Amino acid sequence: MLRNFCEPELRRRGIDLSSVWLQQDGATAHTARASMSVLREMFPQHVISRGGNVPWPARSPDLSASGYFLWGYLKSRVFTCKPRTTAELKQSIKEEIAAIPEHMTRRAMENLGVRLEQCLRNGGRQLSDVLFKI
């Protein structure tokens, strides 16, 4: 996935991988030696993960747009059509991701800075207030 999709797609979009920070969860499969080796090669000195260049922060869903925005938003949209099969669920997810307005994703990413600042003020602890508006 990393080599066959992620890396080519980022390069196609003209993104310099040396300027990108990758933050991932601490799932065992994601932190396996083989996975971490590929990530370190793709994102030199820019891996935020258990065993990465920067340790995975406490309560990090507060610091990830997928954690504080995307999954909840998708869940609220995808299940309105009540998919009955895995194929219908996958199709609904794809359609809803494609339909997310650009201004929403922009706002979610702008909110990251606010969240990082609050996390620093909280000494790295979880965020007590949700600071996201669509």
N, CA, C and O atoms as a printed pandas DataFrame, in Angstrom:
     atom_number atom_name residue_name chain_id  residue_number  x_coord  y_coord  z_coord
0              1         N          MET        A               1    0.827   -1.190    0.000
1              2        CA          MET        A               1    0.000    0.000    0.000
2              3         C          MET        A               1    0.870    1.252    0.000
3              4         O          MET        A               1    0.630    2.182   -0.770
4              5         N          LEU        A               2    1.884    1.272    0.868
5              6        CA          LEU        A               2    2.748    2.450    0.936
6              7         C          LEU        A               2    3.499    2.657   -0.376
7              8         O          LEU        A               2    3.493    3.750   -0.942
8              9         N          ARG        A               3    4.138    1.602   -0.847
9             10        CA          ARG        A               3    4.945    1.696   -2.075
10            11         C          ARG        A               3    4.083    1.749   -3.339
11            12         O          ARG        A               3    4.418    2.455   -4.290
12            13         N          ASN        A               4    2.978    1.006   -3.348
13            14        CA          ASN        A               4    2.171    0.888   -4.563
14            15         C          ASN        A               4    1.130    1.978   -4.731
15            16         O          ASN        A               4    0.691    2.238   -5.851
16            17         N          PHE        A               5    0.721    2.631   -3.632
17            18        CA          PHE        A               5   -0.305    3.664   -3.759
18            19         C          PHE        A               5    0.131    4.998   -3.150
19            20         O          PHE        A               5    0.159    6.020   -3.836
20            21         N          CYS        A               6    0.466    4.982   -1.876
21            22        CA          CYS        A               6    0.738    6.226   -1.149
22            23         C          CYS        A               6    1.890    7.019   -1.773
23            24         O          CYS        A               6    1.734    8.193   -2.110
24            25         N          GLU        A               7    3.037    6.374   -1.922
25            26        CA          GLU        A               7    4.212    7.081   -2.457
26            27         C          GLU        A               7    3.973    7.605   -3.878
27            28         O          GLU        A               7    4.232    8.781   -4.132
28            29         N          PRO        A               8    3.489    6.776   -4.815
29            30        CA          PRO        A               8    3.250    7.300   -6.171
30            31         C          PRO        A               8    2.207    8.423   -6.201
31            32         O          PRO        A               8    2.341    9.377   -6.967
32            33         N          GLU        A               9    1.179    8.308   -5.372
33            34        CA          GLU        A               9    0.134    9.338   -5.363
34            35         C          GLU        A               9    0.670   10.665   -4.833
35            36         O          GLU        A               9    0.368   11.721   -5.389
36            37         N          LEU        A              10    1.458   10.621   -3.767
37            38        CA          LEU        A              10    2.050   11.853   -3.244
38            39         C          LEU        A              10    2.983   12.479   -4.274
39            40         O          LEU        A              10    2.966   13.694   -4.469
40            41         N          ARG        A              11    3.783   11.669   -4.922
41            42        CA          ARG        A              11    4.703   12.180   -5.945
42            43         C          ARG        A              11    3.928   12.743   -7.143
43            44         O          ARG        A              11    4.312   13.774   -7.696
44            45         N          ARG        A              12    2.849   12.079   -7.544
45            46        CA          ARG        A              12    2.017   12.554   -8.655
46            47         C          ARG        A              12    1.474   13.945   -8.353
47            48         O          ARG        A              12    1.328   14.774   -9.250
48            49         N          ARG        A              13    1.179   14.188   -7.088
49            50        CA          ARG        A              13    0.646   15.494   -6.683
50            51         C          ARG        A              13    1.750   16.529   -6.461
51            52         O          ARG        A              13    1.479   17.660   -6.057
52            53         N          GLY        A              14    2.997   16.131   -6.727
53            54        CA          GLY        A              14    4.105   17.066   -6.600
54            55         C          GLY        A              14    4.524   17.345   -5.173
55            56         O          GLY        A              14    5.109   18.390   -4.886
56            57         N          ILE        A              15    4.228   16.420   -4.279
57            58        CA          ILE        A              15    4.561   16.605   -2.869
58            59         C          ILE        A              15    5.956   16.066   -2.597
59            60         O          ILE        A              15    6.263   14.918   -2.918
60            61         N          ASP        A              16    6.796   16.904   -2.003
61            62        CA          ASP        A              16    8.147   16.513   -1.623
62            63         C          ASP        A              16    8.056   15.696   -0.341
63            64         O          ASP        A              16    7.741   16.238    0.718
64            65         N          LEU        A              17    8.328   14.399   -0.425
65            66        CA          LEU        A              17    8.169   13.515    0.728
66            67         C          LEU        A              17    9.070   13.900    1.892
67            68         O          LEU        A              17    8.751   13.606    3.044
68            69         N          SER        A              18   10.197   14.558    1.605
69            70        CA          SER        A              18   11.083   14.952    2.707
70            71         C          SER        A              18   10.487   16.087    3.539
71            72         O          SER        A              18   10.987   16.386    4.623
72            73         N          SER        A              19    9.418   16.722    3.037
73            74        CA          SER        A              19    8.777   17.799    3.791
74            75         C          SER        A              19    7.506   17.342    4.509
75            76         O          SER        A              19    6.875   18.125    5.219
76            77         N          VAL        A              20    7.136   16.075    4.324
77            78        CA          VAL        A              20    5.901   15.538    4.897
78            79         C          VAL        A              20    6.193   14.815    6.212
79            80         O          VAL        A              20    7.165   14.070    6.328
80            81         N          TRP        A              21    5.329   15.054    7.194
81            82        CA          TRP        A              21    5.379   14.296    8.451
82            83         C          TRP        A              21    4.281   13.253    8.395
83            84         O          TRP        A              21    3.142   13.561    8.045
84            85         N          LEU        A              22    4.616   12.029    8.737
85            86        CA          LEU        A              22    3.626   10.954    8.769
86            87         C          LEU        A              22    3.347   10.603   10.225
87            88         O          LEU        A              22    4.260   10.282   10.986
88            89         N          GLN        A              23    2.077   10.667   10.601
89            90        CA          GLN        A              23    1.676   10.239   11.944
90            91         C          GLN        A              23    0.777    9.029   11.788
91            92         O          GLN        A              23   -0.189    9.058   11.025
92            93         N          GLN        A              24    1.090    7.976   12.505
93            94        CA          GLN        A              24    0.280    6.769   12.450
94            95         C          GLN        A              24   -0.016    6.286   13.861
95            96         O          GLN        A              24    0.603    6.718   14.834
96            97         N          ASP        A              25   -0.966    5.389   13.941
97            98        CA          ASP        A              25   -1.281    4.839   15.261
98            99         C          ASP        A              25   -0.244    3.795   15.644
99           100         O          ASP        A              25    0.665    3.501   14.867
100          101         N          GLY        A              26   -0.376    3.250   16.810
101          102        CA          GLY        A              26    0.603    2.298   17.310
102          103         C          GLY        A              26    0.226    0.855   17.078
103          104         O          GLY        A              26    0.733   -0.031   17.766
104          105         N          ALA        A              27   -0.657    0.596   16.121
105          106        CA          ALA        A              27   -1.058   -0.787   15.847
106          107         C          ALA        A              27    0.164   -1.635   15.524
107          108         O          ALA        A              27    1.064   -1.186   14.815
108          109         N          THR        A              28    0.197   -2.836   16.032
109          110        CA          THR        A              28    1.347   -3.715   15.870
110          111         C          THR        A              28    1.752   -3.871   14.408
111          112         O          THR        A              28    2.940   -3.799   14.093
112          113         N          ALA        A              29    0.803   -4.081   13.519
113          114        CA          ALA        A              29    1.134   -4.255   12.095
114          115         C          ALA        A              29    1.775   -3.000   11.522
115          116         O          ALA        A              29    2.632   -3.086   10.643
116          117         N          HIS        A              30    1.367   -1.838   12.012
117          118        CA          HIS        A              30    1.908   -0.576   11.505
118          119         C          HIS        A              30    3.314   -0.299   12.013
119          120         O          HIS        A              30    4.054    0.467   11.397
120          121         N          THR        A              31    3.686   -0.907   13.121
121          122        CA          THR        A              31    5.005   -0.646   13.707
122          123         C          THR        A              31    5.953   -1.830   13.557
123          124         O          THR        A              31    7.011   -1.865   14.186
124          125         N          ALA        A              32    5.575   -2.799   12.726
125          126        CA          ALA        A              32    6.462   -3.929   12.444
126          127         C          ALA        A              32    7.732   -3.407   11.777
127          128         O          ALA        A              32    7.711   -2.366   11.120
128          129         N          ARG        A              33    8.820   -4.120   11.947
129          130        CA          ARG        A              33   10.107   -3.667   11.391
130          131         C          ARG        A              33   10.018   -3.352    9.901
131          132         O          ARG        A              33   10.541   -2.337    9.441
132          133         N          ALA        A              34    9.359   -4.220    9.158
133          134        CA          ALA        A              34    9.261   -4.014    7.705
134          135         C          ALA        A              34    8.503   -2.722    7.391
135          136         O          ALA        A              34    8.920   -1.950    6.528
136          137         N          SER        A              35    7.394   -2.491    8.092
137          138        CA          SER        A              35    6.604   -1.273    7.872
138          139         C          SER        A              35    7.397   -0.038    8.248
139          140         O          SER        A              35    7.439    0.934    7.493
140          141         N          MET        A              36    8.026   -0.071    9.413
141          142        CA          MET        A              36    8.786    1.092    9.887
142          143         C          MET        A              36    9.973    1.378    8.968
143          144         O          MET        A              36   10.334    2.538    8.771
144          145         N          SER        A              37   10.576    0.347    8.410
145          146        CA          SER        A              37   11.699    0.533    7.498
146          147         C          SER        A              37   11.258    1.313    6.258
147          148         O          SER        A              37   11.934    2.247    5.826
148          149         N          VAL        A              38   10.125    0.921    5.698
149          150        CA          VAL        A              38    9.589    1.616    4.518
150          151         C          VAL        A              38    9.236    3.056    4.883
151          152         O          VAL        A              38    9.554    3.979    4.133
152          153         N          LEU        A              39    8.588    3.255    6.018
153          154        CA          LEU        A              39    8.196    4.610    6.426
154          155         C          LEU        A              39    9.411    5.511    6.646
155          156         O          LEU        A              39    9.417    6.670    6.230
156          157         N          ARG        A              40   10.432    4.973    7.298
157          158        CA          ARG        A              40   11.640    5.772    7.532
158          159         C          ARG        A              40   12.317    6.155    6.222
159          160         O          ARG        A              40   12.884    7.241    6.096
160          161         N          GLU        A              41   12.251    5.255    5.255
161          162        CA          GLU        A              41   12.841    5.541    3.945
162          163         C          GLU        A              41   12.017    6.584    3.195
163          164         O          GLU        A              41   12.573    7.496    2.582
164          165         N          MET        A              42   10.698    6.450    3.243
165          166        CA          MET        A              42    9.815    7.378    2.526
166          167         C          MET        A              42    9.771    8.756    3.170
167          168         O          MET        A              42    9.757    9.770    2.472
168          169         N          PHE        A              43    9.750    8.797    4.502
169          170        CA          PHE        A              43    9.617   10.053    5.239
170          171         C          PHE        A              43   10.796   10.205    6.196
171          172         O          PHE        A              43   10.619   10.088    7.408
172          173         N          PRO        A              44   11.993   10.464    5.674
173          174        CA          PRO        A              44   13.187   10.482    6.518
174          175         C          PRO        A              44   13.087   11.482    7.672
175          176         O          PRO        A              44   12.838   12.671    7.473
176          177         N          GLN        A              45   13.288   10.962    8.877
177          178        CA          GLN        A              45   13.261   11.765   10.109
178          179         C          GLN        A              45   11.918   12.442   10.363
179          180         O          GLN        A              45   11.841   13.387   11.149
180          181         N          HIS        A              46   10.849   11.964    9.697
181          182        CA          HIS        A              46    9.526   12.582    9.840
182          183         C          HIS        A              46    8.430   11.564   10.139
183          184         O          HIS        A              46    7.316   11.686    9.628
184          185         N          VAL        A              47    8.729   10.580   10.946
185          186        CA          VAL        A              47    7.733    9.556   11.293
186          187         C          VAL        A              47    7.342    9.727   12.752
187          188         O          VAL        A              47    8.168    9.616   13.657
188          189         N          ILE        A              48    6.041   10.005   12.957
189          190        CA          ILE        A              48    5.488   10.115   14.303
190          191         C          ILE        A              48    4.759    8.806   14.563
191          192         O          ILE        A              48    3.699    8.545   13.995
192          193         N          SER        A              49    5.346    7.981   15.436
193          194        CA          SER        A              49    4.806    6.646   15.655
194          195         C          SER        A              49    5.525    6.003   16.826
195          196         O          SER        A              49    6.584    6.467   17.248
196          197         N          ARG        A              50    4.949    4.942   17.341
197          198        CA          ARG        A              50    5.684    4.150   18.321
198          199         C          ARG        A              50    6.908    3.588   17.607
199          200         O          ARG        A              50    6.777    2.859   16.624
200          201         N          GLY        A              51    8.088    3.924   18.095
201          202        CA          GLY        A              51    9.326    3.501   17.458
202          203         C          GLY        A              51    9.756    4.390   16.307
203          204         O          GLY        A              51   10.705    4.060   15.595
204          205         N          GLY        A              52    9.069    5.520   16.108
205          206        CA          GLY        A              52    9.440    6.440   15.043
206          207         C          GLY        A              52   10.401    7.508   15.544
207          208         O          GLY        A              52   10.947    7.405   16.643
208          209         N          ASN        A              53   10.600    8.533   14.727
209          210        CA          ASN        A              53   11.500    9.626   15.089
210          211         C          ASN        A              53   10.930   10.473   16.217
211          212         O          ASN        A              53   11.668   10.998   17.050
212          213         N          VAL        A              54    9.619   10.598   16.235
213          214        CA          VAL        A              54    8.921   11.342   17.280
214          215         C          VAL        A              54    7.913   10.374   17.896
215          216         O          VAL        A              54    7.127    9.768   17.167
216          217         N          PRO        A              55    7.917   10.216   19.221
217          218        CA          PRO        A              55    6.977    9.276   19.842
218          219         C          PRO        A              55    5.523    9.679   19.588
219          220         O          PRO        A              55    5.192   10.858   19.457
220          221         N          TRP        A              56    4.693    8.682   19.526
221          222        CA          TRP        A              56    3.254    8.867   19.362
222          223         C          TRP        A              56    2.734    9.626   20.574
223          224         O          TRP        A              56    2.899    9.157   21.700
224          225         N          PRO        A              57    2.107   10.790   20.376
225          226        CA          PRO        A              57    1.673   11.588   21.528
226          227         C          PRO        A              57    0.485   10.966   22.264
227          228         O          PRO        A              57   -0.308   10.225   21.683
228          229         N          ALA        A              58    0.385   11.278   23.524
229          230        CA          ALA        A              58   -0.756   10.807   24.315
230          231         C          ALA        A              58   -2.049   11.329   23.707
231          232         O          ALA        A              58   -2.117   12.475   23.263
232          233         N          ARG        A              59   -3.047   10.503   23.691
233          234        CA          ARG        A              59   -4.373   10.887   23.198
234          235         C          ARG        A              59   -4.301   11.491   21.802
235          236         O          ARG        A              59   -4.977   12.478   21.512
236          237         N          SER        A              60   -3.489   10.904   20.947
237          238        CA          SER        A              60   -3.227   11.477   19.637
238          239         C          SER        A              60   -4.435   11.588   18.712
239          240         O          SER        A              60   -4.341   12.333   17.737
240          241         N          PRO        A              61   -5.566   10.909   18.936
241          242        CA          PRO        A              61   -6.704   11.200   18.058
242          243         C          PRO        A              61   -7.071   12.685   18.074
243          244         O          PRO        A              61   -7.669   13.190   17.124
244          245         N          ASP        A              62   -6.710   13.384   19.161
245          246        CA          ASP        A              62   -6.948   14.821   19.208
246          247         C          ASP        A              62   -6.085   15.560   18.195
247          248         O          ASP        A              62   -6.387   16.699   17.840
248          249         N          LEU        A              63   -5.008   14.919   17.723
249          250        CA          LEU        A              63   -4.042   15.579   16.852
250          251         C          LEU        A              63   -4.029   15.020   15.440
251          252         O          LEU        A              63   -3.081   15.261   14.691
252          253         N          SER        A              64   -5.038   14.297   15.072
253          254        CA          SER        A              64   -5.110   13.700   13.748
254          255         C          SER        A              64   -6.457   14.034   13.131
255          256         O          SER        A              64   -7.503   13.749   13.716
256          257         N          ALA        A              65   -6.433   14.638   11.947
257          258        CA          ALA        A              65   -7.696   15.025   11.297
258          259         C          ALA        A              65   -8.611   13.821   11.095
259          260         O          ALA        A              65   -9.833   13.947   11.179
260          261         N          SER        A              66   -8.026   12.659   10.830
261          262        CA          SER        A              66   -8.881   11.477   10.679
262          263         C          SER        A              66   -9.514   11.113   12.018
263          264         O          SER        A              66  -10.635   10.607   12.056
264          265         N          GLY        A              67   -8.800   11.367   13.121
265          266        CA          GLY        A              67   -9.327   11.047   14.443
266          267         C          GLY        A              67  -10.374   12.029   14.936
267          268         O          GLY        A              67  -11.376   11.616   15.521
268          269         N          TYR        A              68  -10.165   13.325   14.714
269          270        CA          TYR        A              68  -11.107   14.303   15.259
270          271         C          TYR        A              68  -12.154   14.770   14.265
271          272         O          TYR        A              68  -13.096   15.467   14.642
272          273         N          PHE        A              69  -12.003   14.398   13.004
273          274        CA          PHE        A              69  -12.995   14.846   12.028
274          275         C          PHE        A              69  -13.506   13.733   11.123
275          276         O          PHE        A              69  -14.700   13.435   11.118
276          277         N          LEU        A              70  -12.610   13.118   10.360
277          278        CA          LEU        A              70  -13.032   12.263    9.260
278          279         C          LEU        A              70  -13.899   11.083    9.665
279          280         O          LEU        A              70  -14.965   10.884    9.083
280          281         N          TRP        A              71  -13.471   10.290   10.652
281          282        CA          TRP        A              71  -14.218    9.070   10.974
282          283         C          TRP        A              71  -15.623    9.389   11.476
283          284         O          TRP        A              71  -16.583    8.738   11.064
284          285         N          GLY        A              72  -15.758   10.366   12.344
285          286        CA          GLY        A              72  -17.093   10.726   12.838
286          287         C          GLY        A              72  -17.978   11.274   11.735
287          288         O          GLY        A              72  -19.157   10.931   11.648
288          289         N          TYR        A              73  -17.413   12.124   10.896
289          290        CA          TYR        A              73  -18.166   12.691    9.781
290          291         C          TYR        A              73  -18.636   11.598    8.834
291          292         O          TYR        A              73  -19.806   11.553    8.454
292          293         N          LEU        A              74  -17.708   10.709    8.452
293          294        CA          LEU        A              74  -18.085    9.631    7.539
294          295         C          LEU        A              74  -19.148    8.726    8.132
295          296         O          LEU        A              74  -20.092    8.325    7.452
296          297         N          LYS        A              75  -18.984    8.411    9.404
297          298        CA          LYS        A              75  -19.962    7.538   10.059
298          299         C          LYS        A              75  -21.359    8.173   10.007
299          300         O          LYS        A              75  -22.348    7.485    9.755
300          301         N          SER        A              76  -21.431    9.471   10.242
301          302        CA          SER        A              76  -22.734   10.146   10.227
302          303         C          SER        A              76  -23.347   10.173    8.837
303          304         O          SER        A              76  -24.571   10.199    8.706
304          305         N          ARG        A              77  -22.526   10.167    7.802
305          306        CA          ARG        A              77  -23.018   10.221    6.427
306          307         C          ARG        A              77  -23.271    8.833    5.835
307          308         O          ARG        A              77  -24.303    8.604    5.205
308          309         N          VAL        A              78  -22.335    7.917    6.037
309          310        CA          VAL        A              78  -22.390    6.600    5.399
310          311         C          VAL        A              78  -23.595    5.794    5.853
311          312         O          VAL        A              78  -24.223    5.107    5.048
312          313         N          PHE        A              79  -23.918    5.873    7.122
313          314        CA          PHE        A              79  -24.981    5.005    7.630
314          315         C          PHE        A              79  -26.382    5.578    7.450
315          316         O          PHE        A              79  -27.355    4.951    7.871
316          317         N          THR        A              80  -26.512    6.763    6.830
317          318        CA          THR        A              80  -27.853    7.277    6.546
318          319         C          THR        A              80  -28.537    6.446    5.472
319          320         O          THR        A              80  -29.764    6.351    5.445
320          321         N          CYS        A              81  -27.733    5.830    4.568
321          322        CA          CYS        A              81  -28.324    4.997    3.509
322          323         C          CYS        A              81  -28.458    3.539    3.937
323          324         O          CYS        A              81  -28.939    2.711    3.164
324          325         N          LYS        A              82  -28.040    3.220    5.154
325          326        CA          LYS        A              82  -28.162    1.881    5.722
326          327         C          LYS        A              82  -27.641    0.777    4.794
327          328         O          LYS        A              82  -28.408   -0.065    4.326
328          329         N          PRO        A              83  -26.329    0.791    4.535
329          330        CA          PRO        A              83  -25.772   -0.271    3.679
330          331         C          PRO        A              83  -25.998   -1.641    4.301
331          332         O          PRO        A              83  -25.860   -1.813    5.512
332          333         N          ARG        A              84  -26.350   -2.623    3.455
333          334        CA          ARG        A              84  -26.670   -3.966    3.953
334          335         C          ARG        A              84  -25.582   -4.988    3.684
335          336         O          ARG        A              84  -25.567   -6.064    4.283
336          337         N          THR        A              85  -24.678   -4.653    2.786
337          338        CA          THR        A              85  -23.597   -5.591    2.481
338          339         C          THR        A              85  -22.261   -4.856    2.601
339          340         O          THR        A              85  -22.212   -3.626    2.638
340          341         N          THR        A              86  -21.196   -5.626    2.660
341          342        CA          THR        A              86  -19.858   -5.028    2.713
342          343         C          THR        A              86  -19.601   -4.207    1.450
343          344         O          THR        A              86  -19.005   -3.132    1.516
344          345         N          ALA        A              87  -20.048   -4.711    0.306
345          346        CA          ALA        A              87  -19.854   -3.990   -0.960
346          347         C          ALA        A              87  -20.585   -2.643   -0.926
347          348         O          ALA        A              87  -20.040   -1.628   -1.360
348          349         N          GLU        A              88  -21.821   -2.637   -0.411
349          350        CA          GLU        A              88  -22.573   -1.384   -0.308
350          351         C          GLU        A              88  -21.892   -0.417    0.667
351          352         O          GLU        A              88  -21.844    0.788    0.419
352          353         N          LEU        A              89  -21.370   -0.947    1.768
353          354        CA          LEU        A              89  -20.675   -0.124    2.743
354          355         C          LEU        A              89  -19.437    0.514    2.122
355          356         O          LEU        A              89  -19.221    1.718    2.263
356          357         N          LYS        A              90  -18.626   -0.286    1.436
357          358        CA          LYS        A              90  -17.419    0.235    0.786
358          359         C          LYS        A              90  -17.771    1.302   -0.243
359          360         O          LYS        A              90  -17.119    2.343   -0.313
360          361         N          GLN        A              91  -18.792    1.045   -1.031
361          362        CA          GLN        A              91  -19.201    2.014   -2.052
362          363         C          GLN        A              91  -19.686    3.308   -1.407
363          364         O          GLN        A              91  -19.354    4.397   -1.874
364          365         N          SER        A              92  -20.453    3.196   -0.357
365          366        CA          SER        A              92  -20.943    4.379    0.348
366          367         C          SER        A              92  -19.789    5.195    0.932
367          368         O          SER        A              92  -19.797    6.424    0.863
368          369         N          ILE        A              93  -18.806    4.517    1.500
369          370        CA          ILE        A              93  -17.631    5.206    2.048
370          371         C          ILE        A              93  -16.902    5.962    0.940
371          372         O          ILE        A              93  -16.548    7.128    1.115
372          373         N          LYS        A              94  -16.679    5.312   -0.189
373          374        CA          LYS        A              94  -15.994    5.963   -1.314
374          375         C          LYS        A              94  -16.766    7.192   -1.795
375          376         O          LYS        A              94  -16.175    8.240   -2.054
376          377         N          GLU        A              95  -18.071    7.059   -1.910
377          378        CA          GLU        A              95  -18.893    8.173   -2.383
378          379         C          GLU        A              95  -18.869    9.347   -1.399
379          380         O          GLU        A              95  -18.771   10.505   -1.804
380          381         N          GLU        A              96  -18.958    9.036   -0.116
381          382        CA          GLU        A              96  -18.968   10.107    0.883
382          383         C          GLU        A              96  -17.615   10.800    0.999
383          384         O          GLU        A              96  -17.555   12.010    1.217
384          385         N          ILE        A              97  -16.527   10.041    0.854
385          386        CA          ILE        A              97  -15.198   10.670    0.867
386          387         C          ILE        A              97  -15.074   11.617   -0.321
387          388         O          ILE        A              97  -14.598   12.744   -0.180
388          389         N          ALA        A              98  -15.506   11.151   -1.495
389          390        CA          ALA        A              98  -15.421   11.986   -2.700
390          391         C          ALA        A              98  -16.304   13.235   -2.591
391          392         O          ALA        A              98  -16.022   14.249   -3.230
392          393         N          ALA        A              99  -17.357   13.166   -1.794
393          394        CA          ALA        A              99  -18.303   14.281   -1.687
394          395         C          ALA        A              99  -17.953   15.286   -0.581
395          396         O          ALA        A              99  -18.636   16.299   -0.438
396          397         N          ILE        A             100  -16.909   15.022    0.196
397          398        CA          ILE        A             100  -16.543   15.967    1.260
398          399         C          ILE        A             100  -16.125   17.277    0.605
399          400         O          ILE        A             100  -15.207   17.295   -0.214
400          401         N          PRO        A             101  -16.791   18.374    0.958
401          402        CA          PRO        A             101  -16.434   19.666    0.361
402          403         C          PRO        A             101  -15.009   20.087    0.740
403          404         O          PRO        A             101  -14.558   19.854    1.861
404          405         N          GLU        A             102  -14.325   20.699   -0.197
405          406        CA          GLU        A             102  -12.942   21.111    0.028
406          407         C          GLU        A             102  -12.828   22.023    1.243
407          408         O          GLU        A             102  -11.864   21.927    2.002
408          409         N          HIS        A             103  -13.811   22.913    1.432
409          410        CA          HIS        A             103  -13.712   23.840    2.570
410          411         C          HIS        A             103  -13.726   23.091    3.910
411          412         O          HIS        A             103  -13.136   23.557    4.885
412          413         N          MET        A             104  -14.391   21.946    3.959
413          414        CA          MET        A             104  -14.405   21.159    5.202
414          415         C          MET        A             104  -13.027   20.572    5.493
415          416         O          MET        A             104  -12.549   20.631    6.626
416          417         N          THR        A             105  -12.396   20.011    4.478
417          418        CA          THR        A             105  -11.070   19.433    4.707
418          419         C          THR        A             105  -10.063   20.531    5.032
419          420         O          THR        A             105   -9.166   20.335    5.853
420          421         N          ARG        A             106  -10.211   21.675    4.392
421          422        CA          ARG        A             106   -9.320   22.800    4.681
422          423         C          ARG        A             106   -9.476   23.242    6.136
423          424         O          ARG        A             106   -8.485   23.480    6.827
424          425         N          ARG        A             107  -10.721   23.348    6.597
425          426        CA          ARG        A             107  -10.974   23.754    7.983
426          427         C          ARG        A             107  -10.434   22.717    8.967
427          428         O          ARG        A             107   -9.876   23.075   10.004
428          429         N          ALA        A             108  -10.600   21.441    8.645
429          430        CA          ALA        A             108  -10.087   20.389    9.530
430          431         C          ALA        A             108   -8.576   20.498    9.666
431          432         O          ALA        A             108   -8.037   20.345   10.763
432          433         N          MET        A             109   -7.890   20.760    8.562
433          434        CA          MET        A             109   -6.437   20.867    8.608
434          435         C          MET        A             109   -5.990   22.157    9.291
435          436         O          MET        A             109   -4.988   22.157   10.006
436          437         N          GLU        A             110   -6.713   23.253    9.085
437          438        CA          GLU        A             110   -6.381   24.509    9.775
438          439         C          GLU        A             110   -6.540   24.338   11.279
439          440         O          GLU        A             110   -5.791   24.918   12.065
440          441         N          ASN        A             111   -7.517   23.542   11.666
441          442        CA          ASN        A             111   -7.776   23.307   13.081
442          443         C          ASN        A             111   -6.654   22.543   13.762
443          444         O          ASN        A             111   -6.515   22.595   14.984
444          445         N          LEU        A             112   -5.849   21.832   12.974
445          446        CA          LEU        A             112   -4.751   21.071   13.545
446          447         C          LEU        A             112   -3.800   21.971   14.327
447          448         O          LEU        A             112   -3.366   21.611   15.421
448          449         N          GLY        A             113   -3.473   23.138   13.777
449          450        CA          GLY        A             113   -2.578   24.069   14.479
450          451         C          GLY        A             113   -3.133   24.487   15.825
451          452         O          GLY        A             113   -2.402   24.548   16.814
452          453         N          VAL        A             114   -4.421   24.773   15.863
453          454        CA          VAL        A             114   -5.079   25.161   17.118
454          455         C          VAL        A             114   -4.988   24.021   18.124
455          456         O          VAL        A             114   -4.711   24.247   19.302
456          457         N          ARG        A             115   -5.218   22.809   17.664
457          458        CA          ARG        A             115   -5.155   21.641   18.537
458          459         C          ARG        A             115   -3.739   21.402   19.064
459          460         O          ARG        A             115   -3.552   21.079   20.237
460          461         N          LEU        A             116   -2.746   21.564   18.186
461          462        CA          LEU        A             116   -1.366   21.386   18.623
462          463         C          LEU        A             116   -0.996   22.400   19.702
463          464         O          LEU        A             116   -0.355   22.055   20.695
464          465         N          GLU        A             117   -1.402   23.650   19.501
465          466        CA          GLU        A             117   -1.121   24.688   20.499
466          467         C          GLU        A             117   -1.782   24.358   21.832
467          468         O          GLU        A             117   -1.164   24.507   22.886
468          469         N          GLN        A             118   -3.039   23.908   21.789
469          470        CA          GLN        A             118   -3.724   23.570   23.032
470          471         C          GLN        A             118   -3.060   22.371   23.704
471          472         O          GLN        A             118   -2.935   22.336   24.928
472          473         N          CYS        A             119   -2.634   21.393   22.910
473          474        CA          CYS        A             119   -1.954   20.226   23.468
474          475         C          CYS        A             119   -0.677   20.664   24.185
475          476         O          CYS        A             119   -0.380   20.169   25.272
476          477         N          LEU        A             120    0.072   21.578   23.594
477          478        CA          LEU        A             120    1.283   22.086   24.240
478          479         C          LEU        A             120    0.946   22.805   25.547
479          480         O          LEU        A             120    1.627   22.625   26.557
480          481         N          ARG        A             121   -0.110   23.621   25.519
481          482        CA          ARG        A             121   -0.534   24.329   26.745
482          483         C          ARG        A             121   -0.963   23.340   27.825
483          484         O          ARG        A             121   -0.799   23.609   29.015
484          485         N          ASN        A             122   -1.511   22.201   27.415
485          486        CA          ASN        A             122   -1.976   21.176   28.361
486          487         C          ASN        A             122   -0.860   20.230   28.783
487          488         O          ASN        A             122   -1.119   19.222   29.440
488          489         N          GLY        A             123    0.365   20.539   28.416
489          490        CA          GLY        A             123    1.481   19.671   28.778
490          491         C          GLY        A             123    1.432   18.316   28.090
491          492         O          GLY        A             123    1.911   17.327   28.644
492          493         N          GLY        A             124    0.857   18.254   26.885
493          494        CA          GLY        A             124    0.787   17.006   26.129
494          495         C          GLY        A             124   -0.409   16.141   26.474
495          496         O          GLY        A             124   -0.566   15.055   25.914
496          497         N          ARG        A             125   -1.256   16.599   27.385
497          498        CA          ARG        A             125   -2.438   15.804   27.763
498          499         C          ARG        A             125   -3.553   15.987   26.736
499          500         O          ARG        A             125   -3.483   16.857   25.869
500          501         N          GLN        A             126   -4.580   15.150   26.853
501          502        CA          GLN        A             126   -5.699   15.205   25.920
502          503         C          GLN        A             126   -6.378   16.562   25.948
503          504         O          GLN        A             126   -6.253   17.307   26.920
504          505         N          LEU        A             127   -7.087   16.875   24.896
505          506        CA          LEU        A             127   -7.790   18.134   24.798
506          507         C          LEU        A             127   -9.115   18.026   25.547
507          508         O          LEU        A             127   -9.869   17.070   25.367
508          509         N          SER        A             128   -9.380   19.004   26.373
509          510        CA          SER        A             128  -10.618   18.955   27.147
510          511         C          SER        A             128  -11.774   19.592   26.393
511          512         O          SER        A             128  -12.932   19.248   26.630
512          513         N          ASP        A             129  -11.476   20.508   25.495
513          514        CA          ASP        A             129  -12.524   21.172   24.718
514          515         C          ASP        A             129  -12.338   20.827   23.245
515          516         O          ASP        A             129  -11.212   20.766   22.752
516          517         N          VAL        A             130  -13.439   20.605   22.553
517          518        CA          VAL        A             130  -13.364   20.366   21.131
518          519         C          VAL        A             130  -13.361   21.714   20.441
519          520         O          VAL        A             130  -14.235   22.546   20.684
520          521         N          LEU        A             131  -12.382   21.929   19.586
521          522        CA          LEU        A             131  -12.198   23.229   18.958
522          523         C          LEU        A             131  -12.431   23.171   17.457
523          524         O          LEU        A             131  -11.759   23.871   16.699
524          525         N          PHE        A             132  -13.356   22.360   17.027
525          526        CA          PHE        A             132  -13.552   22.217   15.580
526          527         C          PHE        A             132  -14.945   22.663   15.197
527          528         O          PHE        A             132  -15.935   22.251   15.801
528          529         N          LYS        A             133  -15.006   23.503   14.193
529          530        CA          LYS        A             133  -16.285   23.937   13.619
530          531         C          LYS        A             133  -16.226   23.703   12.133
531          532         O          LYS        A             133  -15.218   23.993   11.488
532          533         N          ILE        A             134  -17.304   23.180   11.588
533          534        CA          ILE        A             134  -17.355   22.931   10.141
534          535         C          ILE        A             134  -17.845   24.165    9.442
535          536         O          ILE        A             134  -17.965   24.174    8.217
